[in-house]
Amino acid sequence: MKRKGSRILDIYIIKNFLGTFVFALSLLMLIVVVFDLSEKLDEFIEKKAPLQAIIFDYYFNFIPFFALLFSPLFTFITVIYFTSKMAYNTEIIAMLSSGVSFRRLLFPYFISALAIAIFTFVLGNFVIPHANKTRLDFENTYVHNSIGSFSKRDIHMQVRTNEYVYMQSYSNSSNIGYKFSIEKFNDKGELISKLIADYVKWDTVNNKWRAHNYYIRTINNEKETIVEGRDIDTTLNIFPEDFSRGENFMLTMNMKELKEFIDQQELKGSENVTPYLIERYKRVATPFSTFILTLIGVSLSSRKIRGGIGAYIGAGIGLSFTYILFQQFSSQFAISGNINPLLAVWIPNIIYLGIGVVLYLKAPK
């Protein structure tokens, strides 16, 4: 009978947890869509965005992206809400008085948290990246003031270890980089060769960069040689799309693509891989945070206090926002090079896990 009662209790909590979570998140998504539509409606009309594209290309991909973004916050608020409601109705006291331990009470909570964590992990690593490609293409066409071409100036890039490229300017409409140079150094930091050209152009037939009106200076110990010419193929480890990648590029890659891209950049010796490492580690750390926020939420709201549900929700929102703020601060420290990216991503989880353990030990038993 006791086993049957525990099963009923598990179903009751799981049903409340997941049901409240889905309802709250759906309600938020509806509000977000309404506000987003009111903000972008003029752009849709002005640029004659098709209704089918607005619905299927944009909002069908917009909703999962923002649902994932708010998932940890609403997991926490969900636990706070329905657990404090049970505590206020003395249901928690009744459960504990019937012989159910607080640790056993956590079991259905963590089963629900596991379902949400798996859902967010699959969504964030395999579904949303593909959806983001479609959504961002739509935004670039119908929302942002994109004219389809651009030019960049004073481009410095590291393409391999000890190999650096400079272009005074680059145009994506013609795939030409002007006032081009590439420098190679040895392990001691000494220049061993330098190629200078009036411009380089992407050869679409051979998929190579071709330098025009060039000269190459090669240094071998104290001996220097200079070679000049009209045209020469280069073996640059960069491509035209590398110049057009924006901040959102990392959001369009699934887990495998992101790892391969990071490996490729590290092979080049690029120093700008930290944001991509942070994104990669976050895709594991964020689903794991579901368990930590669930532990904090249950431990915090299982006791009946003055102020009722409102006081718990206020405290829960405050804690969740400090968690998000902590994540942003630690990520910025990693980008500036002060903290290892893996440690920066997991520091908030480690600290709030400690808070969760303390609250668990103080929770009613």
N, C-alpha and C positions, 0 to 999 in steps of 0.2 A: 504493500500500500504506500509505504514511504517513497519507494522508487517511482511509483505511478504519480504520486504527488509532485515529486521533483521534476518529472517529465512535463507535467501540466504547467508548473512554474516556469520551466525553460521556454516552452512554447509561448506562454503569456508575455514574457520579457522580450523574446526575440521578435514577436509580432509587433509589440509596442515600439521597440527600438527601430526596426526597419521601416515600419509603417509611418512613424513620425518623421523619420529621416527623409523618406521619399516625398512625403507630403510637404515638408518644410522646404526642401530643395526645389521641388516643382513650383511652389508658390514664389520663391525667390526668382527662379528662372523666368516666370511669367512677368514679374515686375521688371527684371532686367531687360527682357525683350521689348516691353512696351516703351521703356525709357530710351533704349537704343534706337528703336524705330522712329520715335519722335525726333531724335537728334539727327538721324541720317535720312529722313524722308525727303528733304529738299534735294540732297545729292542724288537719291534714287530717281527722282522725277526729272531733275536737270539732265542727268546722263542717260535717261531712258533705260534704266535697268529693267529687264524682263521680270514679270511677277514670278515665273517659275524659277528663275535664277535667284531671286531674293529669298524665296522659301527654301529651295532645295540646296542651292550652292552656298548660301550664306547662313541662314538661321538654323538649318539642320546640322550645320557644322559649328556654328556659334554656340549653341546650347550645350553640347558636351564639353567644349573647352571651358566655359565658365562654370559648369557643374563640377568639373574636376578641380578648378581653382578654389571653389568654396567648400569642397567636400570635407576637409579637416575641421573647418570652422563649424559647419552644420552638424558634423558628428558630435562635437563637443556640446553644442547647444541642445541637440536632441537628447543626449544622455542627461544633461542638467535638467531639462524640462520635465521629462516623464519620470525620472527618478525622484526629483523633488516633489512632484505631484503624488507619487506613491508614498513618500515620507510624510507629506502633509496629511494624507488620508490614513496614516498609521499602518499602511500595508507593509512597509519595511519592518516595523516592529513586530507585526504578526508573523512575518516570514522567519525572522530571527528567533522569535519565541517558540515557533513550531519545531525548532531543532536544526534549521538550515543555517549553516555557518556563512559568515560574510564572504569567505573565500569561495564557497560553493555558489553563493549568489552571483559572483562575478562570472561564472562559467558561461551562462547564456549571453551575457554582455560581450564577452570575448569571441563567442561564436558569431555574433552579429558583426562585431568589429572585423573579424576575419573575412566575412563575406564582403564588407565594404572595402577592405584593403585589397583583396583580390580583384574586385571590380575596378577600383581606381588604378591599380597596377596595370591591368590589361588595357584599360581605357587610355591611360597616359603613355604607354609604351608602344602600343600596336594599332590603336584605332584613331586617336586624336591627331597624331602626326600626319596621317594621310588626309584627315578632314581639314587640318590647318592649311595644307597646300591649296585645296579648293577654296577655302574661306579667304585666304590671303590674296589669291589670284582675283577673286571677286572684288575685294577691297581695293586692290591696285587699279582695277578697271573702272569701278563705279563709285568709289568713295574718295580715295586719295587723289590729290592733284598730280597724277603721274602722266607724263607726256611721252613715255615710251623710250626716251633716250636720256642720257646724262653724261656728264664729264667730271672727272676728278683731277685734282692737282696735287703735286708734291707727294707722290706715292712712294713709300718705302716698304719693302717686303723682304722677309727672310724666306728663301725658297728651299734651301737645304742648310745643313750644318755648315757654318762658315761661308755661306754664299748669299749675297744680298743684291736686290734689284732696286733700281730707282727709275721713276718716270716723272718728267716735269708735268705731264698731263696725259689723261687717257679718255678716249671717247668710245662709248659702247655702240654707237650707231655705225661706226666704221671699224671697230675693234683695232684701233691704232693707239699706240703709246708713243708720245713724242719725247725727244731728248732722253733717250734710254741709255742706261748703263747697268752693267752687272759686274760685281767685284767678288773675287774669291780670295780667302785668307787661309793660311795654314793654322795648325793648332796653337802656334805661338802668337797668333794675331797679326802676322805679317802678310802684307798684300803679295799674292803670287801671280794674279792676272786680273786684267780689267778690260772689258769690252765696252766701247762707247759707240752709239749709233744715232743718226738723226731721228730715226723712228723704228719701231717694230710693229709688224702687222700680223694678225692671226690668219694663217693659211688654212682655209676650211677644207681643202682637198686633202692635204697631208696631216692636218691637225697638229701643226707646229707654228711657233712664232718665227717670223723671218725678219732679220735685222737688215736695214738698208743704210748705205753709206756709212760703213763702220770702220773702226780700226781696233785692233787687239794688242794690248801691251802685256807681255809675259815677262816675269822676273824669275830668274833661276840663279840663286845666290846673288852675285854681283853683276851677272850678265842680263841684259834686257834686250828683248826683240819686239819689233812692232810689225804687225801685218795689217794691211789695209785692203779694202775691197768694196764692191758695190752691194752684193747681197750674200747673206749666209743664213742657213738654218740654225736655230738654237735648240737646246734641249731643256728649256725652262719647265720647271715643275709647277706651272700655274696655268690656269685656263680663263677664258673670258668671263665665265660665270663667277669666278672668284671676286671680280671687281663689283658685281651687282648684288652680292649677298648683304642683306641687312641684318638687324638685330634679331628678327624673327626667324631667320634661316634655321636655327637649331630646333625650333618648334616643329619643323616639318620632317624631321628625321626620327625613325623608330629607333629602338634600342640598338639594334645591330648596325644600322647606318650611322648612328651617332658614335658608336665605338670605333667603327672603321674610319670615320672622318677624323676623330681625335688621334688615332694611330698614324694616319696620314700626315696630319699637321705636326705631330711630334717627330716623325721621320724627316720632315722638312727642317726641323729645328725651330719651328714657329714658337714665339713667346706669348702668343695670344690664345692659348687653349684653355685658360682658367675658366672663362664663362661656360665653355662647353663641358668641362669637367664638372662644374657645379650643377649644370642641368642634368647631366648623367647621374650623379649621385643623388640629386633630389628625387629622381624618379623611383628610387628605392626607399629613401628616407621618408618621403611624404606618406606613402601607404603605411609604413611602420608607425608613423605618428598617430595613426588611428587608434592603436592599442594604448598608447601613452595617454592620449586625451580621454579615452574611455575610462581608464583607471582613475585619472584625476576627477573626471566628472562624477563617477559613481561614488568615490570616496568623499567628495566634497558635498554632494547633495543628498546623501542617504540619511542625514540627521535632520530632524525637524527643528527649525529655528524661527525666531521672530522675523517678520517680513515676508515669510512664505516663499512661494515660487519666484516672485519678482526679485527678491534679494539674491537668490541662487543664480537666476539668469543674468543679473547685473554682474555678479562676481565671475560667472563663467565667461561672459563676453569680454570682461576686462582681462582675464587670464589668457584667453585665446588671442586677443589682439597683442598682448605683450609677447606671446609666442611667435606670432607672425613678424612683429617688429624685430625680435631677436634674430629670426631667420635672415631678414634683410641686412641687418648690421653685420652679421657674421659673413654673409656672402660678399659684402663690400670689402671687408677686411681681406678676404681671400683674393679678390680681384686686384687689390692694391699690393698683394704679395706678402702680407704680414702673417697669414695663416695658411696652412695646407688646405686645399679645397675640400678634401674628404672630411677632415676634422671640422672645418667651418660649417659644412652641411649638417653634420651629426651633433655638434655642440648643443643646439637647442633641444634635440631629442634626449641627450644625456642629462642635461640640467632638469628638464621637465619630467624625465623619468624619476629623478631623485625627488622632485616635489611630489610626484604621484605616490612613491613609496612612503614618504612621510605622512601624507594624507591617508593612505591605506592603513598605516599603523595606528592612526588616531581615529579611524572610522569606528562606528558602533559595531561591536561584535556580538 
